[in-house]
Amino acid sequence: MASVRDDNGGGLPRASEIAARFLANIETVVRGKTDEIKLVLTALVSGGHVLLEDVPGTAKTVLARAIAGSVDGATNQRIQCTPDLQPTDVTGLSVFDQKERDFEFRAGPVFANVVLVDEINRAMPKTQSALLEAMAEQQVTIDGATRALPDPFLVLATENPIEQEGTFPLPEAQLDRFFLRTALGYPSEEDELTIVEAQRRAHPLTTLRPVVDLEAVRTLRDAVEEVYVDDAIRRWTIQLVRATREFEGVAIGASVRGSLSLERAIRGWALLDGRSYVTPVDVERLFLPIVMHRIVFTPSFVATAREIGWDAASNRFREQCLALAPRPGAELEAPAAVVAS
């Protein structure tokens, strides 16, 4: 990873070194998925949460454990969603202690730094709402008492795109709460061979050691604020999100939350890429993961997507949005000038 080219960037060079170490450590466990891991870490350093739409067996649980295992002092929990899962099974509840003759709070699995919510669409809507409230507010309210969740706090929620029977699809308003949506997908043949050979005797997670601490993760979050975004690129991100509201195949376009998330995501992505500035390429790379799940498409677009495949339909949608909101000039590909203080 390239080092940050920044003369007056304060903590950016140190943050870049932390990010490189963090990413490299996770890649010792999750093979061949550099971009996907960077997307998840982008959400972490940006204070967001991730929706993974993927088939079983693609290392989603391993990724969550690898992130927590790479951070000294971080905790990891998994919630397996079922229709009978209650909100208190997630958030915790107060139980009466007969010895003390008082109620004692017992924290649920949501009280962890990294929480994997497996098959979130199998939980009932009231349980989904409890999870999403925790994500949005980073706190839960139980029996009138508000309790803060750990910091940093990252939720990785998964959905199986194949099996829909017995599920409760997330409403569009709740999908909008997720910072980004992505998929890990299957590894390449060579990566799969490496995975099989690496697990002949023991899982790589058993030898994973922390390489950063919780304070270092907070340093990364602070450093995101220092990444430079040219005014022309910032305006372009807004124009792109607004273009989704004018697209012919869209019933409801991305909200202002989409603009906020895209602008913050490109700064986090640039930091993880070892840069102190954002380029138009970052915007094009992150546009679909940040925006696509926030859009309600028309039935005609959905029918076309099912015919040609969602990947092809998504790429076509991005190209048409780029046509409605063309990228700024090529001169912005060069390192951005240092902003005068």
CORCORVEN-V123617 format. One record per residue. N is the residue number from 1. RES is the residue in one small letter. SS is DSSP state (A for helix, B for strand, O for the rest). PSI is psi in whole degrees, 0 to 359 (999 if undefined). BURIAL is + if it has 16 or more other C-alpha atoms within 10 Angstrom, else -. Layout:
n & res & ss & psi & burial
N & RES & SS & PSI & BURIAL
N & RES & SS & PSI & BURIAL
//
This chain:
n & res & ss & psi & burial
1 & m & O & 135 & -
2 & a & O & 150 & -
3 & s & O & 157 & +
4 & v & O & 128 & +
5 & r & O & 92 & -
6 & d & O & 122 & +
7 & d & O & 329 & -
8 & n & O & 34 & -
9 & g & O & 7 & +
10 & g & O & 247 & -
11 & g & O & 6 & -
12 & l & A & 314 & +
13 & p & A & 317 & +
14 & r & A & 320 & +
15 & a & A & 323 & +
16 & s & A & 320 & +
17 & e & A & 320 & +
18 & i & A & 315 & +
19 & a & A & 318 & +
20 & a & A & 318 & +
21 & r & A & 318 & -
22 & f & A & 309 & +
23 & l & A & 315 & +
24 & a & A & 323 & +
25 & n & A & 318 & +
26 & i & A & 325 & +
27 & e & A & 344 & -
28 & t & O & 344 & -
29 & v & O & 314 & +
30 & v & O & 105 & +
31 & r & O & 141 & +
32 & g & O & 21 & +
33 & k & O & 48 & +
34 & t & A & 310 & -
35 & d & A & 319 & -
36 & e & A & 319 & -
37 & i & A & 319 & +
38 & k & A & 324 & +
39 & l & A & 315 & +
40 & v & A & 318 & +
41 & l & A & 330 & +
42 & t & A & 318 & +
43 & a & A & 319 & +
44 & l & A & 310 & +
45 & v & A & 346 & +
46 & s & A & 359 & +
47 & g & O & 24 & +
48 & g & O & 185 & +
49 & h & O & 161 & +
50 & v & B & 138 & +
51 & l & B & 119 & +
52 & l & B & 112 & +
53 & e & B & 102 & +
54 & d & O & 157 & +
55 & v & O & 162 & +
56 & p & O & 153 & +
57 & g & O & 24 & -
58 & t & O & 26 & -
59 & a & O & 27 & +
60 & k & A & 313 & +
61 & t & A & 319 & +
62 & v & A & 319 & +
63 & l & A & 314 & +
64 & a & A & 317 & +
65 & r & A & 326 & +
66 & a & A & 322 & +
67 & i & A & 311 & +
68 & a & A & 321 & +
69 & g & A & 342 & +
70 & s & O & 349 & +
71 & v & B & 117 & +
72 & d & B & 123 & -
73 & g & O & 354 & -
74 & a & O & 150 & +
75 & t & O & 154 & +
76 & n & B & 136 & +
77 & q & B & 153 & +
78 & r & B & 135 & +
79 & i & B & 116 & +
80 & q & B & 111 & -
81 & c & O & 137 & +
82 & t & O & 162 & +
83 & p & O & 336 & -
84 & d & O & 7 & -
85 & l & O & 125 & +
86 & q & O & 155 & +
87 & p & A & 323 & +
88 & t & A & 339 & +
89 & d & A & 340 & -
90 & v & A & 311 & +
91 & t & A & 335 & +
92 & g & B & 175 & +
93 & l & B & 167 & +
94 & s & B & 130 & -
95 & v & B & 150 & -
96 & f & B & 123 & -
97 & d & B & 108 & -
98 & q & O & 329 & -
99 & k & O & 315 & -
100 & e & O & 347 & -
101 & r & O & 47 & -
102 & d & B & 163 & -
103 & f & B & 138 & -
104 & e & B & 132 & -
105 & f & B & 131 & -
106 & r & B & 112 & -
107 & a & B & 144 & +
108 & g & O & 180 & +
109 & p & O & 347 & +
110 & v & O & 345 & +
111 & f & O & 70 & +
112 & a & O & 162 & +
113 & n & O & 321 & +
114 & v & B & 119 & +
115 & v & B & 120 & +
116 & l & B & 118 & +
117 & v & B & 99 & +
118 & d & B & 128 & +
119 & e & O & 61 & +
120 & i & A & 333 & +
121 & n & A & 359 & +
122 & r & A & 349 & +
123 & a & O & 152 & +
124 & m & O & 156 & +
125 & p & A & 323 & +
126 & k & A & 328 & -
127 & t & A & 321 & +
128 & q & A & 318 & +
129 & s & A & 321 & -
130 & a & A & 319 & +
131 & l & A & 314 & +
132 & l & A & 330 & +
133 & e & A & 318 & +
134 & a & A & 321 & +
135 & m & A & 315 & +
136 & a & A & 320 & -
137 & e & A & 346 & -
138 & q & O & 40 & +
139 & q & B & 160 & +
140 & v & B & 150 & +
141 & t & B & 118 & -
142 & i & B & 126 & -
143 & d & O & 39 & -
144 & g & O & 356 & -
145 & a & B & 132 & -
146 & t & B & 128 & -
147 & r & B & 128 & -
148 & a & B & 145 & -
149 & l & O & 163 & +
150 & p & O & 157 & +
151 & d & O & 126 & +
152 & p & O & 162 & +
153 & f & O & 120 & +
154 & l & B & 127 & +
155 & v & B & 127 & +
156 & l & B & 104 & +
157 & a & B & 138 & +
158 & t & B & 151 & +
159 & e & B & 140 & +
160 & n & O & 115 & +
161 & p & O & 353 & -
162 & i & O & 304 & -
163 & e & O & 118 & -
164 & q & O & 353 & -
165 & e & O & 132 & -
166 & g & O & 24 & -
167 & t & O & 165 & +
168 & f & O & 92 & -
169 & p & O & 141 & +
170 & l & O & 130 & +
171 & p & O & 157 & -
172 & e & A & 323 & -
173 & a & A & 329 & -
174 & q & A & 325 & -
175 & l & A & 326 & +
176 & d & O & 342 & +
177 & r & O & 340 & +
178 & f & O & 134 & +
179 & f & O & 317 & +
180 & l & B & 162 & +
181 & r & B & 135 & +
182 & t & B & 184 & +
183 & a & O & 144 & +
184 & l & O & 319 & +
185 & g & O & 174 & +
186 & y & O & 148 & +
187 & p & O & 166 & +
188 & s & O & 170 & -
189 & e & A & 315 & -
190 & e & A & 318 & -
191 & d & A & 322 & -
192 & e & A & 323 & -
193 & l & A & 318 & -
194 & t & A & 320 & -
195 & i & A & 314 & +
196 & v & A & 316 & -
197 & e & A & 323 & -
198 & a & A & 336 & -
199 & q & O & 18 & -
200 & r & O & 323 & -
201 & r & O & 325 & -
202 & a & O & 157 & -
203 & h & O & 139 & -
204 & p & A & 337 & -
205 & l & A & 332 & +
206 & t & A & 338 & -
207 & t & A & 2 & -
208 & l & O & 135 & +
209 & r & O & 149 & -
210 & p & O & 142 & +
211 & v & O & 349 & +
212 & v & B & 169 & +
213 & d & B & 179 & +
214 & l & A & 324 & -
215 & e & A & 325 & -
216 & a & A & 323 & +
217 & v & A & 321 & +
218 & r & A & 326 & +
219 & t & A & 319 & +
220 & l & A & 318 & +
221 & r & A & 319 & +
222 & d & A & 323 & +
223 & a & A & 331 & +
224 & v & A & 324 & +
225 & e & O & 337 & -
226 & e & O & 348 & +
227 & v & O & 132 & +
228 & y & B & 132 & +
229 & v & O & 119 & +
230 & d & O & 146 & +
231 & d & A & 323 & -
232 & a & A & 322 & -
233 & i & A & 319 & +
234 & r & A & 316 & +
235 & r & A & 322 & -
236 & w & A & 322 & +
237 & t & A & 320 & +
238 & i & A & 319 & +
239 & q & A & 322 & +
240 & l & A & 315 & +
241 & v & A & 320 & +
242 & r & A & 330 & +
243 & a & A & 332 & +
244 & t & O & 337 & +
245 & r & O & 346 & +
246 & e & O & 353 & -
247 & f & O & 139 & +
248 & e & O & 325 & -
249 & g & O & 14 & +
250 & v & B & 129 & +
251 & a & B & 315 & -
252 & i & B & 121 & +
253 & g & O & 180 & +
254 & a & O & 145 & +
255 & s & O & 182 & +
256 & v & A & 331 & -
257 & r & A & 328 & -
258 & g & A & 319 & +
259 & s & A & 316 & +
260 & l & A & 316 & -
261 & s & A & 319 & +
262 & l & A & 317 & +
263 & e & A & 321 & +
264 & r & A & 323 & +
265 & a & A & 320 & +
266 & i & A & 331 & +
267 & r & A & 317 & +
268 & g & A & 319 & +
269 & w & A & 317 & +
270 & a & A & 319 & +
271 & l & A & 315 & +
272 & l & A & 340 & +
273 & d & O & 3 & +
274 & g & O & 25 & +
275 & r & O & 153 & +
276 & s & O & 11 & +
277 & y & B & 159 & +
278 & v & O & 144 & +
279 & t & O & 163 & +
280 & p & A & 332 & +
281 & v & A & 323 & -
282 & d & A & 318 & +
283 & v & A & 314 & +
284 & e & A & 323 & +
285 & r & A & 323 & -
286 & l & A & 353 & +
287 & f & A & 309 & +
288 & l & A & 313 & +
289 & p & A & 329 & +
290 & i & A & 324 & +
291 & v & A & 326 & +
292 & m & A & 318 & +
293 & h & A & 353 & +
294 & r & A & 0 & +
295 & i & O & 140 & +
296 & v & B & 115 & +
297 & f & B & 158 & +
298 & t & O & 158 & -
299 & p & A & 326 & -
300 & s & A & 320 & -
301 & f & A & 318 & +
302 & v & A & 320 & +
303 & a & A & 319 & -
304 & t & A & 319 & -
305 & a & A & 322 & +
306 & r & A & 330 & -
307 & e & A & 315 & -
308 & i & A & 351 & -
309 & g & O & 143 & -
310 & w & A & 328 & -
311 & d & A & 313 & -
312 & a & A & 319 & -
313 & a & A & 323 & +
314 & s & A & 317 & -
315 & n & A & 321 & -
316 & r & A & 319 & -
317 & f & A & 316 & +
318 & r & A & 316 & +
319 & e & A & 322 & -
320 & q & A & 326 & +
321 & c & A & 322 & +
322 & l & A & 330 & +
323 & a & A & 324 & -
324 & l & A & 329 & +
325 & a & O & 83 & +
326 & p & O & 150 & -
327 & r & O & 154 & +
328 & p & O & 176 & -
329 & g & O & 157 & -
330 & a & A & 342 & -
331 & e & A & 342 & -
332 & l & A & 352 & +
333 & e & A & 335 & -
334 & a & O & 160 & -
335 & p & O & 134 & -
336 & a & O & 145 & +
337 & a & O & 148 & -
338 & v & O & 129 & -
339 & v & O & 132 & -
340 & a & O & 134 & -
341 & s & O & 999 & -
//
